[in-house]
Amino acid sequence: DKAFAAVLSADGLRHWFRGVSTVDSSDAWPEPGARMTWTVPVAGRFTATVVQCDPPRSIVLDVETPTARSRITHAFEPLPDGGTRYTKTVAATYLPSKRWLRPVLAAAVWSETRRETRRAARYADGVTPPRGTLRTGVMLAALALAWLGFAVHNLADLPGQTLLSPETSLPTLMYAV
């Protein structure tokens, strides 16, 4: 019961679904037909409609995303030690305008589903690590390394150029933005 409620609540979603800025759910959530909508600034709006709900065992959702319509199943299996095994299954049907991206999107969905499942399980266990600190640090380090390679390349291969030359300063401005 605890894992089911934690993972499927609006507050839980904010913890395990990366980048969520707003969450709205109907008062009937998670009854069949109820809806939950959330927004991720870089990805767009997501809307989940409950198709079937068997608390605390499972819930089946139809989810509309910016790239697909998906049937998502969250399953919770009690374990002998008192814990819960949580699994999440995603069956996506990509929008016609996005089908050409299917191989990339399918790999991204598979990878992100694994990460979401781990984050949701940790949240259900009461573990809430600081959001974004590791990923942000890694991303900033990668960005700095990429910029350094770019700057060294320009200085070595464009004689007479400096860090303030348009060939370096304009892309640097784009990195900063």
N, C-alpha and C positions, 0 to 999 in steps of 0.2 A: 504494500500500500504506500509506504513511504517513498520508494523509488518511483513508482507510477506518478504520484502527486508531484514530486520534485521535478522530474524530467518534463512533465506535460503542463506545468503551470507557466503563466506569463513570466514570473520571476525566474523560474528555472531556464526558460528559453533565453533570457538575457545573459545567463551565465554560460550556457554551452553552445549557443549559436553565435558564431563569431561576427562582431560588428553591428549587432542589433542596436538601433537607436530608439525605436518606438515599438510598443506592443499593445494591441487592442484585442480584447476577446469578448464574445457575447456572454451574458450572464449564465447561459445554459451550458457553457463549456465544461466538460467534454462530451455532452450528450450528442447523439447522431443529429446531423444537420447544423450544429453549432459551428461558428467560425472564429478563427483567430487570424489577425493580420499583423505582420511586422515589417519593418523597413530597415534595410541595410543601405547606408548612404552610397557606397560604391557599387552595389549590386541591384538595388531597386526594391520593389514591394513583393512580399510573399503573402499568399492567402491560403490558409488550410481550412478545409471543411471536414468535419468528422463523418466518416462513412459508417463505421462500426466501432463500438466501444464495449469492452468487457473488463471493467476494472476489477482487480488490479493486474490482470493478465495481459491485455493487449488493447491497442487502439489502431484503427486503420484510417488514414487521412488521404484526401485528394488535395494536393498542394499545387497551386499555380505559382510559377516563378517567372522571372523575366525571360528564361530560355526554354522552359518545358512545362508540361503538365505531368505530375508524378503521383503515383500511388505509393504512400509511405506507410510501412507497418512498424510499430514500436511493440516489441514483445518483452515481457517480464516473466522470468521463470524462477520460482523459489528454489533455493539450494538447501541441501541438508544442514549446512552450517548456519543457517539463518539469513544468509545473504541473498542476493538476487542477481541472476544473469540477465543482462539487458542486451537486446539485439535490435538493430534498426536496418530495415530493408527498403531500398529505393528502386522502384521501377519507373524510369523516366521515358516519356514520349516527347521528343524535342519538337519545338515549333518549326513549321516549314521554313521560315527564314533563318533558322539556326541549325538545320540538319547537316549542312556542310561542315559544321564544327563538331559533329557528333563524336568522333574519336577523342578529341581534346576534352570536350565536355564530360564524356563518360569517364575518362580517367580522373578528371578533377572531382566529379561527384563521388566516385569510389573512394578516392583519397580523403576528401573532406568528410564523408560519412564515417569513415574509420576514426578520424580525429574528433568529430562531434560525439560519437558514441563514447569515446574515452573521457571527453570533458563532461558529458552528461552523467556518466557513471561516477566520476569523481565528485561532481556536484551532489548527486544523490547520497554519497557517502559523507557529505558534510565538508569536503575539501574544496575550497574555492581559492585557487592561486590568484595572485594579482593579474589582472587582465592585460594582455598585450605586451608585458615587459620583455620576455625572451624574444618573441617574434619581432618586436619593434627594434630591439638591440641588434639582432641578426640582420634585419633589413637595412638599418642605418649603416652597419659595418660593410655590407655588400655594396650599398650605394656609394660609400666613401671609397672603397677599393676600385669600383668601376670608374668613378670620376678621376681618381689618381692615375689609372691606366690611360684614360682618355687624355688627361693633361700632359703626361709624360710623352705619349705618342705625338701629340700636337707640337710640343716643344722640340722633340727630336726630329720629326719629319717635316716640319714647316719652318725652315730657316728664317730668322729675323722676326719671328712671332714671339709675343710675350703672353702671360696669363691674361692680360687685359685686351688682347687682340680679339676682334669679333669671332674668329674661328674657335676661340676657346671661351670667351666671356658669354656669348649668347647661349651655347649649350649648357654652360655652367648655370646660367640663370634658369634654364628649364629644369635642371636637376634640383635647384633650390625650391622651385615652385612645386 
